[in-house]
Amino acid sequence: MDLAVKWMDTDFLIVGGGAAGCYAALTFCKHTKGRVLLAEKANIQRSGCLAAGVNALNAYITAGKTPQDYVDYARQDAEGIVRGDLLRTMAEGLNRTVSTLESLGLTILKDRNGKYVARGTRNIKINGENIKPLLARAVAAQTQVTVLNEVNVFDYIVKDGRVWGAYAVGVKEPVLYVLSAKAVLCATGGASGLYRPNHPGFSRHKMWYPPFNTGAGYAMGIRAGAEMTTLEMRFIALRVKDTIAPTGTLAQGVGAKQINALGEVYEQHYGLTTSQRVYGTVQENLAGRGPCCLRTEGISAQQDLDLQKAYLNMAPGQTLRWLESGQTPRLRNVEIEGTEPYIVGGHTASGYWVDTDRQTTLRGLFAAGDVAGGCPQKYVTGAFAEGEISAKAAAASLTEPQVLPDAQEVQAKKDWIASLFDSRGASAETDALEEAMQAVMDEYAGGIQTQYRFSEASLQTADKRIGELQQRAKGLKAAEPQEVVYILELLDRLTLCRAVIAHLRARRETRWHSFAEYTDYPQQDPAWDLYVNSRMKNGKLEMVFRPLVKEQDRYEHFH
Ligand SMILES: Cc1cc2nc3c(=O)[nH]c(=O)nc-3n(C[C@H](O)[C@H](O)[C@H](O)COP(=O)(O)OP(=O)(O)OC[C@H]3O[C@@H](n4cnc5c(N)ncnc54)[C@H](O)[C@@H]3O)c2cc1C
């Protein structure tokens, strides 16, 4: 197949037009007259975590609370392994981003006095089905911004440790894009599909996190030698069984408690952090006291109706299931289970190691949202806040004369992508390797099958087998551009799997039950009050250990 090469030039390249990417584009336009190129794999109208809408903004400083309260909460939930500076700067921006979204047309529920309706102590309720189209419309209205939809970014343009753009391939057209820029923001979200999901086989893409967020941003960074942090802190969502619908609306909306099959409330017994809620459910099932549920039986008819409406906004399948079975939550408790593990820096602390301005260890490259590490509990508004911080810093950094990639390097990328095309194609083989990777991670790197537990020996096996799959993946071929993207996604996931395994091995303790359950080291150990980081040098991942950073500090890299 003929592969065209298209060069595009900009001041600020944003990779990924989700929550953080779109908000960064809007912020950048407020602060400079520079050009923005937003490269998105899908279409920014409906892409990423916000594609289907959300019904609450999970991170908000409610009346009587302060940003420091939010920092304290996130630190406690992550058992201390957070970057105080990142959490503080994110928390200080939360409410500002909500005002911006409201001015763009987002409906935020208000009480009779005009105050936002809080759900619990950190959330506010919204009608958020249209949150992504609203953002996309605001971005499209900026004359400085060019949106390039349906391109899959797969590698950075790097010169002397500085990033000058990225390479992408068309999802539908056989085109290699050379996107050169003075500053780049990675906002590709987290990674799904590394582990065998609750619903394998034909339904394997029915999962909690968007199946299109395949960890490209992490993998590109790892390959380019960027430092990564805390990949061992995986995220496992506690979900409604079978539908994978969120449970927060039940727990916070109607105060539903986690109960075992004997009707006993077990959540206090194991603790109330996000990981402990999953761990408690796993333990109750192992002890033969499952299935576990959220106790909703007996809620009022109004609460029942409110729940059905709330789920229509974010997980309509759940409402349909209740209606179709006639067993709405007031009549039947809602069964829960843990998902497979994900890497997602908006919920846990995994991702790029950034300075306080969200610049990575590669100069010229910033990271925001779920792909950026050190700052858990970001959710939508935290991703916006990080988009804002990084875009402001990027806008202030555009002073150096732009460097273009060598013609030889571009030719080598072109040759490699062209070599993946073969008119006979082989996408079935790509699928088979994806399933093999998920099986290895499930069985040997702490997936659902082992109740999220792993050992040094099992991780060694996982690393060896993923390495073998990386070798086999070198022979993959594709007939169509979309199939090339599938191959690139698999390669990214395999790269990330090995990094996750290395991180799981390196932290020799069990700090977060279920999220990282190391059977050789079952206790938490204060000697591990530090960040486990990694960076790739000459094709090998090196571990780096760094002391904790407090919220009053300003963290800078020393390149
Ligand atoms: C099911 C679900 C429900 C949630 N509910 C809530 C809620 O109710 N309230 C709340 O506050 N938070 C919620 N969150 C969390 C919140 O939505 C996310 O934390 C936030 O949207 C992350 O923003 P992001 O920009 O990092 O990622 P995303 O918004 O996912 O954006 C990433 C973008 O990058 C693109 N991309 C990926 N790879 C590439 C590539 N190689 N090249 C080009 N583009 C690429 C993707 O297509 C996507 O558009 C929820 C998350 C999920 C998954």
The ligand as an ORCA input file, in Angstrom:
! r2SCAN-3c Opt
* xyz 0 1
  C     -16.710      5.109     32.870
  C     -16.146      6.313     33.541
  C     -16.960      7.119     34.307
  C     -16.457      8.247     34.917
  N     -17.299      9.012     35.647
  C     -16.849     10.151     36.198
  C     -17.759     11.022     36.883
  O     -18.962     10.754     36.999
  N     -17.256     12.169     37.401
  C     -15.938     12.511     37.301
  O     -15.550     13.589     37.801
  N     -15.055     11.695     36.666
  C     -15.476     10.539     36.094
  N     -14.599      9.719     35.419
  C     -13.185     10.101     35.308
  C     -12.922     11.149     34.230
  O     -13.843     11.018     33.193
  C     -11.492     11.021     33.696
  O     -10.595     10.994     34.784
  C     -11.097     12.172     32.775
  O     -12.051     12.363     31.774
  C      -9.735     11.879     32.150
  O      -9.434     12.853     31.201
  P      -8.217     12.624     30.187
  O      -8.194     13.803     29.288
  O      -6.994     12.260     30.906
  O      -8.622     11.315     29.364
  P      -9.779     11.187     28.269
  O     -10.868     12.157     28.510
  O     -10.136      9.750     28.189
  O      -9.048     11.629     26.931
  C      -8.029     10.878     26.318
  C      -8.126     11.140     24.822
  O      -6.946     10.697     24.160
  C      -7.318     10.063     22.953
  N      -6.227      9.163     22.572
  C      -5.849      8.011     23.203
  N      -4.782      7.480     22.561
  C      -4.482      8.298     21.524
  C      -3.486      8.270     20.507
  N      -2.591      7.303     20.430
  N      -3.472      9.274     19.601
  C      -4.393     10.281     19.642
  N      -5.368     10.350     20.598
  C      -5.396      9.376     21.519
  C      -8.620      9.351     23.308
  O      -9.349      8.991     22.187
  C      -9.294     10.395     24.187
  O     -10.059     11.308     23.438
  C     -15.079      8.578     34.791
  C     -14.248      7.765     34.025
  C     -14.771      6.636     33.398
  C     -13.861      5.776     32.573
*
